[in-house]
Amino acid sequence: MSPVAHPGLALQLPAWRSRLLLLALLVWFAALVLRSLYLQGLHNDFLQQKGESRYSRVLELSATRGKIVDRNNEPLAISTPVESVAASPADIEITPDQLRRLARLLGSEPGEIKKRLADSRQFVYLKRQLPPDDAARVVALGIPGVFLQREHRRYYPAGEVTAHLIGLTDVDGRGREALELAFEQQLAGRPGNRRVIRDRLGHIVEDMEIIRAPQNGRTLALSIDAKIQYLAYRELKAAVAANRARAGSIVVLDVATGEVLAMANAPSFNPNNRERYDPQRARNRAVTDLFEPGSTLKPFTAAAALESGTVRPESVIQTAPGQLAIGNRVIRDPHPQGALTVAQVIQKSSNIGAAKIALELKPETLWGLFHQVGFGAPPHSGFPGEVPGRLRAAASWRPIEQATMSYGHGISVSLLQLARAYLIFATDGELRDVTLLRRESPAGTPRVISVTTAQAVRHMLELAVQPGGTAPRAQVTGYRVAGKTGTARKIEGKGYAADRHVASFVGFAPASAPRLIVAVMIDEPSAGEYYGGAVAAPVFSAVMTDALRALGVSPDAPLDNVVPPPPGVPEIREEV
């Protein structure tokens, strides 16, 4: 029978049980002590990682994009520091009222801000590149997890004057157009990053380490002269407006080096205002657009004939009765001139004269010179989007096509190609490589025509800008000028438009020792005048006058050398 405990006596437990409980407590306490010593003394990385996972962040250190400068180190593109609003979603503590106020400051909707704050990433942008006052107001809200991130915004001091040449960057600082895009690798540099500790309000309380130092971009030195660029753009813009033209382009080359000293287009755009950026207006027409050059190609026809020996400058070409039938096509001169020397054919811009000179050549001969001066091939200036133009193989030419190509129809070029080709007349027969980067001497100067031919054609081009020629408005006070006008109808469907033209002029000065080439193209002038001598030649004269003075080029003619056409005598204009 089991013993029954007396109700007045306490239950006696075995001694070993109390000892076991005490031992268990001591082991547990010892384990805690050892774990504490291990974590805080021997393996403190664990606790540090846990802490850092809550307050440590890796931030990007933006690299400063390289400057773009002109040949005289004048800045054309620079990067200025700005503040962007960023957030660490894991640290966000925001009230509905703060959300509404933040959205109002950032010009956004509360729902959009809330969506971004729900991102799983450690770092998100809420608004890029704010004005300083707006950035300060965001900070004043005191929202935990919202902070400012230093960035750089691209600024273009010359604005629309250099817009088509320099281009612009996107909000992330990457090249988007023109030279900013072409030289992205050199300009961009490489961003770095650093590890920091932030408090609950998002403020950096400790810089822990630089993980990778940023590498700033390199400076890009251009061949452009900012003063000449401004002159060129000013005169071009005025001419496009005065002639109610669709657009216009201008190129200025240094004869000695092949450097591009100016390249501009109108209308232009403001690269400092990305919000109103229109890709259609960002096209650099001087490099990417093609046009039929018209009579500006006649000097090359004359040069090919002189080189082949089929004519001499004094050779006589009969242009009467003012029209020339080739098959079922008829070539005309607006004012029948009768017998003209080869020099007068260029001076008076006779289509019939040029066609007859060309038809005495083998197609391969004329094609060969066109090809040698760069028609049908990109100019390799380094600008993105260069076009090669259109020069068909000589084997496919019919007689009428050979005749019309002699005066610039049936062939397409860019303005930069045309300006470069004229170097052979300004350099006694040598062709320079063109470049948009600053250099001291030309790279590659193949001889295309003889010195004798180059000088003979140069004399013809001087006659063209004097009274009796097609471009007296191209004259420059104190300097001898050589150049040629061009007027061409624009292609429309399978034929040519009756009332849409391209007016052009290409020339150089001083003619005695050429320093600059200026090429001008005005697209669809609609104010009444549309001939190259009336629309483009005055732009050449204005730009050349100021550019030669800016460069300190010595005059090679008397100050009274400009001779206007006699009163009542109509200007000579080429047939189009």
Buried (B, 14 or more C-beta within 10 A) or exposed (E): EEEEEEEEEEEEEEEEEEEEEEEEEEEEEEEEEEEEEEBEEEEEEEEEEEEBEEBBBEBBBBBBBBBBBBBEEBBBBBBEEBBBBBBBBBBBEBEEEBBEBBBEBBEBEBEEBBEBBEEEEBBBBBBBBBEEEBBEBBBEBEBBBBBBBEBBBBBBEBBBBBBBBBBBBEBEBEBBBBBBBBBBEEBBBEBBBBBBBBEEBBEBEEEBEEEEEBEBBBEBBBBBBBBBBBBBBBBBBBBBEBBEBBBBBBBBBBBBBBBBBBBBBBBBBBBBEBEEBEEEBBBBBBBBBBBBBBBBBBBBBBBBBBBBEBBEBEBBBEBEEBBBEBEEEEBEBBEEBEEBBBBBBBBBBBBBBBBBBBBEBEBEBBBBBBBBBBBBBBBEBBBBBBBBBEBEEBEEBEBBBBBBBBBBBBBBBBBBBBBBBBBBBBBBBBBBBBBBBBBEEBEEBEBBBBEEBBBBBBBBBBBBBBBBBBBBBBBBBBBBBBBBBBBBBBBEEEEBEEEBBBBBBBBBBBBBEBBBBBBBBBBBBEEEBBBBBBBBBBBBBBBBBBBBBBBEBEBBBEEEBBEEBEEEEEBBBBBB
